[in-house]
Amino acid sequence: MQTKRYSLGTVFLVVLGLNLFFTLLGLFVIMVLKVPEAGEALKDMFTLKNLVKHVVGLVSQTLFYYYSLNYYNKLIVEKRTAIHFVGYTFLMLVAVFVYFMVMLRFFGQGVEGGKATTSIMMFSFAISSIFFTASTMLLAYLNNLRDEKKHRKVLEAQKMQLEVDKSHANFKFLKSQINPHFLHNTLNFLYAKSLPYSPELSEGILTLSDIMRYALNEATGSDDKAPLKDEIEHVRNVIKINQLRFSNNLNVHFEVEGVINGLEIIPFLLITVVENAFKHGDLQRTEHPITVKLTIEHKRLHFFCHNKKKTGPKEISTGLGLDNIRNRLDFAYGKNYQFDIKEDAEFYTTELTIYEL
């Protein structure tokens, strides 16, 4: 993070803009309120002395803000103690006092009278000091706060990207250890050999072959998304393989509504939710089946999964699967989704809405 973040040119333009704004505002007030002696005041504004006064004030204010803003920013970034801020603020007050006295000495308005003049001078100096020091410190603090927020967002995005890159690297390494053609051919061989002995076993092998082919598929797009129809087909295969494990005694209702052709989604998103329901759900009661429903309407996806919790000993869960889903959703869809989990003593419900695929 920069300790000198304000350029001289930028500070000059801002100070010039503010001076022009307040000058025009003063002219507008004089004209609207019809201030007595307004004509004399307007003539005085364009005298050589007054123009020199404004130029000197503009240069002085620009230098003051340039150095004070950058130094306050440096103190904030380096997390200096309060004594450094107090010391520098004292120097600023001295600078404001010198500026005030010089401007009064060479460009004063001719205020006469001992006590009145002293009172006006003290009041003007107090107001000027508070305005200059408070405004620079506040601007430096607010801008630094904004910079830190942006910096945190960049770090979070980089961390997310590193996690994604790490996952991709691990996945590619895993795929490099497995020859997809060899695996596919082996499963086909086992499928053919098992057909005469057990149709159920052969169906399980074929389903496993389809699951492995999807898991090892490299035909995802440049944005790492897969066709939605393939993800749905893989959900069906996960349901089928679990049904085979439990002799088709699981109560599962899976429903798809809407047009899915041409749509894409990040892979293994819906599957992770369904696998979580199989892992922790009680699916053998007809009165409480697992309900999985996917609805597509105008590229808007709504995915609903509801199941009764398993009683008795439960499998240990780290929650990494759901955390991974949230991270991947954040990375792929930003704020374009909503992911809700509702849990009570008996039931577990997951709802995902992606507003535009």
C-alpha positions in Angstrom: 0.0 0.0 0.0 1.4 3.4 -1.0 2.4 5.9 1.7 2.4 8.7 -0.9 -0.9 8.2 -2.7 -1.9 11.8 -3.5 -0.3 13.4 -6.5 0.4 17.1 -6.6 -1.7 17.6 -9.8 -4.7 15.9 -8.3 -4.6 17.9 -5.1 -4.2 21.1 -7.1 -7.3 20.3 -9.3 -9.4 19.5 -6.2 -8.3 22.7 -4.4 -8.9 24.8 -7.5 -12.4 23.3 -8.0 -13.3 24.0 -4.3 -12.1 27.6 -4.5 -14.0 28.2 -7.7 -17.1 26.6 -6.2 -17.1 28.8 -3.1 -16.3 31.9 -5.1 -19.2 31.3 -7.4 -21.4 30.5 -4.4 -20.4 33.8 -2.8 -21.3 35.7 -6.0 -24.6 33.9 -6.2 -25.5 34.8 -2.6 -24.5 38.5 -3.1 -26.7 38.7 -6.2 -29.7 36.9 -4.8 -29.7 38.7 -1.4 -28.8 42.0 -3.0 -26.1 42.7 -0.3 -25.5 46.4 0.2 -22.3 47.6 -1.4 -22.3 44.5 -3.6 -21.0 46.6 -6.5 -17.9 47.6 -4.5 -17.3 44.0 -3.4 -17.5 42.8 -7.0 -15.0 45.5 -8.1 -12.6 44.5 -5.3 -12.7 40.9 -6.5 -11.0 41.7 -9.7 -8.3 44.0 -8.5 -4.7 43.0 -8.9 -4.2 42.7 -5.1 -7.2 40.4 -4.7 -6.1 38.2 -7.7 -2.6 37.9 -6.2 -4.2 37.0 -2.9 -6.2 34.2 -4.5 -3.2 32.8 -6.4 -1.1 32.8 -3.2 -3.9 31.2 -1.3 -4.4 28.6 -4.0 -0.7 27.7 -4.1 -0.4 27.6 -0.3 -3.5 25.5 0.2 -2.3 23.0 -2.5 1.1 22.5 -0.9 -0.5 22.3 2.5 -3.0 19.6 1.5 -0.4 17.7 -0.6 2.1 17.3 2.2 -0.4 16.9 5.1 -2.5 14.3 3.3 0.4 12.2 2.3 2.1 12.4 5.7 -1.1 11.6 7.5 -1.6 8.7 5.1 2.0 7.5 5.9 1.3 7.6 9.6 -1.9 5.6 9.2 -0.3 3.0 6.9 2.7 2.6 9.2 0.4 2.4 12.2 2.3 5.0 14.1 1.4 5.9 17.7 -0.8 8.8 18.8 2.3 10.9 19.7 3.3 11.0 16.1 -0.1 12.3 15.1 -0.1 14.9 17.9 3.4 16.1 16.9 2.6 16.4 13.2 -0.8 18.1 14.0 1.1 20.7 16.1 3.4 21.4 13.1 0.3 21.8 10.9 -1.2 24.3 13.3 2.1 26.3 13.2 1.9 26.2 9.4 -1.7 27.4 9.4 -0.8 30.2 11.8 2.1 31.4 9.7 -0.1 31.3 6.6 -2.9 33.1 8.4 -0.5 35.9 9.6 1.1 36.3 6.2 -2.2 36.6 4.4 -3.5 39.1 7.1 -0.2 41.1 6.9 -0.2 41.5 3.1 -3.8 41.1 2.2 -5.8 42.1 5.3 -9.2 43.7 5.1 -8.2 46.8 7.2 -10.1 45.8 10.4 -9.3 48.4 13.0 -9.6 48.5 16.8 -7.4 46.7 19.4 -9.6 44.1 21.1 -12.0 43.7 18.2 -9.1 43.0 15.8 -7.5 40.5 18.2 -10.8 38.7 18.8 -11.5 38.5 15.1 -8.0 37.2 14.4 -8.2 34.5 17.2 -11.6 33.4 16.0 -10.5 33.2 12.3 -7.4 31.4 13.2 -9.3 28.8 15.4 -11.8 28.2 12.6 -9.1 27.9 10.0 -7.0 25.6 12.1 -9.9 23.2 12.9 -11.0 23.1 9.3 -7.6 22.5 7.7 -6.4 19.9 10.2 -9.7 18.1 10.7 -10.4 17.9 6.9 -6.9 16.5 6.0 -6.9 13.9 8.8 -10.5 12.8 7.9 -9.7 12.6 4.2 -6.6 10.6 4.8 -8.4 8.2 7.2 -11.4 7.6 4.9 -9.2 7.1 1.8 -7.0 4.7 3.7 -10.0 2.8 5.0 -11.3 2.5 1.4 -7.8 1.3 0.2 -7.7 -1.3 2.9 -11.2 -2.6 2.0 -10.1 -2.8 -1.7 -6.9 -4.5 -0.7 -8.8 -7.1 1.4 -11.1 -7.8 -1.5 -8.1 -8.3 -3.8 -6.4 -10.7 -1.3 -9.7 -12.7 -0.9 -10.0 -13.0 -4.7 -6.4 -14.1 -5.0 -6.9 -16.6 -2.1 -10.0 -17.9 -3.9 -8.1 -18.2 -7.2 -5.3 -20.0 -5.5 -7.7 -22.5 -4.0 -9.3 -23.0 -7.4 -5.9 -23.4 -9.0 -4.9 -25.9 -6.3 -8.0 -27.9 -6.8 -7.5 -27.9 -10.6 -3.9 -28.9 -10.2 -4.8 -31.8 -7.8 -7.6 -32.9 -10.2 -5.2 -32.8 -13.2 -2.6 -34.7 -11.2 -5.3 -37.4 -10.3 -6.4 -37.6 -13.9 -2.7 -38.0 -15.0 -2.5 -41.0 -12.8 -5.5 -42.6 -14.4 -5.7 -43.5 -18.0 -9.3 -42.8 -18.9 -9.3 -45.1 -21.9 -7.8 -48.0 -19.9 -10.3 -47.5 -17.1 -13.2 -47.2 -19.5 -12.2 -50.3 -21.4 -11.7 -52.3 -18.2 -15.2 -51.3 -16.9 -16.7 -52.3 -20.3 -14.9 -55.6 -20.1 -16.2 -56.2 -16.6 -19.7 -55.2 -17.8 -19.6 -57.7 -20.6 -18.3 -60.5 -18.4 -20.9 -59.8 -15.7 -24.0 -59.8 -18.0 -24.5 -63.6 -18.0 -24.2 -63.8 -14.2 -26.0 -60.7 -12.8 -27.9 -58.0 -14.6 -27.9 -55.9 -11.5 -24.1 -56.1 -11.2 -23.6 -55.3 -14.9 -25.9 -52.3 -14.5 -23.9 -51.1 -11.6 -20.6 -51.4 -13.5 -22.1 -49.6 -16.5 -23.4 -46.8 -14.2 -20.0 -46.6 -12.5 -18.4 -46.3 -16.0 -20.7 -43.4 -16.8 -19.8 -41.7 -13.4 -16.1 -42.1 -14.0 -16.4 -40.8 -17.5 -18.1 -37.6 -16.3 -15.6 -37.1 -13.5 -12.7 -37.5 -15.9 -14.3 -35.5 -18.7 -12.1 -32.7 -20.0 -14.8 -31.2 -22.3 -15.7 -28.3 -20.0 -15.6 -24.8 -21.4 -13.0 -22.2 -20.8 -15.0 -21.0 -17.8 -14.8 -24.5 -16.3 -18.5 -25.1 -16.7 -20.2 -28.3 -17.9 -23.5 -28.8 -19.7 -26.4 -28.8 -17.2 -27.9 -31.9 -18.9 -24.6 -33.8 -18.1 -24.8 -32.7 -14.4 -28.4 -33.8 -14.2 -27.5 -37.2 -15.8 -24.7 -37.6 -13.3 -27.2 -36.9 -10.5 -29.4 -39.7 -11.9 -26.4 -42.0 -12.0 -25.5 -41.2 -8.3 -29.1 -42.0 -7.4 -29.0 -45.2 -9.4 -25.7 -46.5 -7.9 -27.0 -45.8 -4.4 -30.2 -47.7 -5.3 -28.2 -50.7 -6.4 -26.3 -50.6 -3.1 -29.5 -50.9 -1.2 -31.4 -53.3 -3.5 -33.6 -50.4 -4.8 -35.2 -49.9 -1.4 -34.4 -46.2 -1.2 -37.2 -43.7 -1.5 -36.0 -41.0 -3.8 -38.1 -38.5 -5.8 -36.1 -36.7 -8.5 -37.9 -34.2 -10.7 -36.7 -31.8 -13.4 -38.9 -29.1 -14.9 -38.0 -26.6 -17.7 -35.7 -26.5 -20.7 -32.2 -27.4 -19.9 -30.6 -27.7 -23.3 -27.8 -25.2 -24.0 -27.4 -24.2 -20.3 -24.1 -24.7 -18.4 -23.2 -24.9 -14.7 -20.1 -25.5 -12.7 -19.7 -29.3 -12.4 -20.3 -31.4 -9.2 -22.4 -28.6 -7.7 -25.8 -30.4 -7.5 -24.1 -33.8 -7.1 -22.4 -32.7 -3.9 -25.7 -31.7 -2.3 -27.4 -35.0 -3.4 -24.5 -37.1 -2.1 -24.6 -35.2 1.2 -28.3 -36.2 1.5 -27.5 -39.9 0.8 -24.6 -39.8 3.3 -26.6 -38.3 6.2 -30.2 -39.0 5.3 -32.7 -41.7 6.3 -34.0 -42.8 2.9 -35.7 -46.0 3.7 -39.0 -44.7 5.1 -41.7 -44.3 2.5 -43.4 -41.5 4.5 -40.2 -39.4 4.3 -38.5 -39.8 0.9 -35.6 -37.7 -0.2 -37.1 -35.0 -2.5 -34.9 -33.5 -5.2 -36.4 -31.0 -7.6 -34.7 -28.9 -10.2 -36.6 -26.1 -11.9 -35.4 -24.0 -14.9 -37.2 -20.9 -15.9 -35.7 -18.3 -18.3 -32.1 -19.3 -17.4 -33.0 -19.1 -13.7 -32.2 -22.3 -11.8 -33.8 -23.4 -8.6 -32.6 -26.6 -6.9 -34.3 -28.1 -3.9 -33.2 -31.0 -1.8 -35.0 -32.2 1.3 -34.4 -35.3 3.5 -35.1 -36.7 6.9 -31.9 -37.0 9.1 -30.5 -40.4 9.8 -31.0 -41.6 13.4 -28.3 -43.5 15.4 -24.6 -43.2 14.8 -23.8 -40.5 12.2 -20.9 -40.3 9.8 -18.3 -37.8 10.7 -18.6 -34.7 8.5 -16.1 -31.8 8.2 -18.5 -29.6 6.3 -15.9 -29.0 3.7 -18.2 -30.1 0.9 -20.7 -27.3 1.6 -17.9 -24.7 2.2 -16.5 -25.7 -1.1 -19.9 -25.2 -2.8 -20.1 -21.7 -1.3 -16.6 -20.8 -2.4 -17.1 -22.1 -5.9 -20.5 -20.3 -6.2 -18.9 -17.0 -5.0 -16.1 -17.4 -7.6 -18.3 -18.4 -10.5 -21.5 -16.3 -9.9 -20.6 -13.5 -7.5 -23.8 -12.1 -6.1 -25.9 -13.8 -8.8 -27.0 -16.7 -6.5 -28.6 -17.6 -3.2 -27.7 -20.7 -1.2 -29.7 -21.5 1.9 -29.5 -24.4 4.3 -32.3 -25.1 6.8 -31.9 -27.6 9.5 -33.9 -28.7 12.5 -34.0 -31.8 14.8 -35.4 -34.1 12.1 -35.0 -32.6 8.6 -32.4 -31.1 6.4 -33.2 -28.8 3.5 -30.9 -27.3 0.9 -32.1 -24.7 -1.6 -29.9 -23.1 -4.4 -31.1 -20.4 -6.7 -28.8 -19.1 -9.5 -30.6 -16.1 -11.0 -29.0 -16.5 -14.4 -26.9 -19.4 -15.7 
